[in-house]
Amino acid sequence: MNAKRLRKALFNRSKLRAVIAIFVFLVLWEIGSRSKEWFGFAVPWIGHVPAPTAVVVAWYGLLGDPGYWQSWYMSTLRVLAGFFAAMVVGIPLGLFMAVNRTFNGLVFPSFEILRPIPPLAWVPASIIFWPSQELSIAFVTFLGAFFTIVINVLGGAKSIDPRYFQSAQSMGSSQWDVFRRVVLPATLPSIVVGSAVGMGITWEVVVAAEMISGGGGSGGSGGGLGFFIWNSYVGGSYEQIVVGMISIGIAGFISSELLRKLGSYLTPWLRKR
Amino acid sequence: MSAVLQKSAKAEKGALKGAIRIEDVVKIYDPEGAAVMAVDHCSLDIPAGEICMIVGPSGCGKTTLLNAIAGFHSISSGKIFLDDELLCGPEKPMAQPGSDRIVVFQNGALFPWKSNLDNVAFGPLMQGKLGKKEIYDKARSMMADAGLSGTEHNFPGEVSSGLRRRVEIVRALMNEPKVLLFDEPYRALDSLTKSVMHEALLEIYYKNKVTIFFITHDLEEAIFLGHRLVIMSSRPCKPKKIIDVDIPHPRDYSVLTSTRYRQLMDETIELVHEEAKKAFSAGEKEG
């Protein structure tokens, strides 16, 4: 019975479709990359990309390399640092802007001028501001998530139905109660959405920042995945470039998936049963 | 003998709370600018324990009156009393919202992030008058009385809209209010669900005698539920005619086929239709 259920969970239609899709994609990629060897002419673009089998071989060689794992570790650390800093600063700021009109009036204009600046445009300035390379990368990563989180929290808190406030007030809630029991839970879905989007941006930003800044003070193997890719490019190891790219894809996927799980745990009323 | 009777009648009267007196209330929106008059010298006496149906076309300013009683909006002049206590008046244009006057909103205002049971327990928990265990015991038994057993741990979004309205009424009653203020609560329901809700509401009312201030534009609902109908003129809002519904309570749905019901319907439909036409040609928006 249990084995049957397990088989059902593993081999349902949509999973099967996903597996077929990935397999077909890899086969086409393999054929494209090997087109020169096999058919005598290189298919444009794909003909110059290392084949998946070559990438797997390179990857297998890297699995025992501490430098590769060190890159994972450094990038993850920077993403987490920037992301949590953005949450810690961004959520209260967004909430306070939503509940206090004066504060919002004072802060919002500058916020809106700074927001459209791409985080990467901050890289040179941030290297000048901050004493270490590490801090400047973390700061740029922070910016990537910060604006998204603030704008989501602010929007979410501002669009709360006034009837919730009115009925909470009628039933004798103090202002603190209204904040804790109405504003916070009502904003939670927007906080989750802002965080998920923000997390995606931090991965984009951290990689680019690592490439530009040469991978932090420690350089070399301490440079993170972005530097790993750049280094592979400079060193002419094209398989490793692809390994680095896929690694980032996997890292981003894992972090979004974790955030989605956490978000759905925190907002049980939005789950479909 | 008669003195004793009078005394007991008086005591009986004293037991019921929640008489509303509206005296010459005027509400003007944006007095410096567009100066839109929403309520025009409106006076109305609602005795304690009455179901008073406020009937009028959409956007005539009925909700403005309700908001003034609830303490969500200010009034421009006039006075509103609850049991001879001033809620709002010239010195104090906006009443303080309180658990003695609970609003049941048009589309419902249950907190979607709280389970039905937590929603029902919310008011007493906020007021801190009882212990947590007593509050939850009371919430469970009141939900059971209203036929809501089994939905305690569902979120409001997981039950039907009819059940949701019922949860909301139970949540309101948990505060032991003197007055329930209904703002077209059944407007979004289909007519079959509505008829079930009406009977359920009356059943709850017979158990907990409170004053009910009920806004609607549905005549059938108004005659079926109300002791009195207050037909409002279209904006500015002003009582145009008050009609006593002399069908004895307790009522059930057989009332709808009675001749008296038909007569009352005939009497009122003309009045209401006239105001609706006025409101329509004035191009009032929903509100």
Interface residues (C-beta under 8 A of the other chain):
Chain A: D161 R163 Y164 Q166 S167 A168 Q169 S170 M171 G172 S173 S174 D177 R181 V182 P185 A186 L188 T267 P268 W269 R273
Chain B: A70 G71 F72 P97 G98 S99 R101 I102 V103 F105 N107 A109 F111 P112 W113 K114 F122 G123 M126 Q127 F155 G157 E158 N175
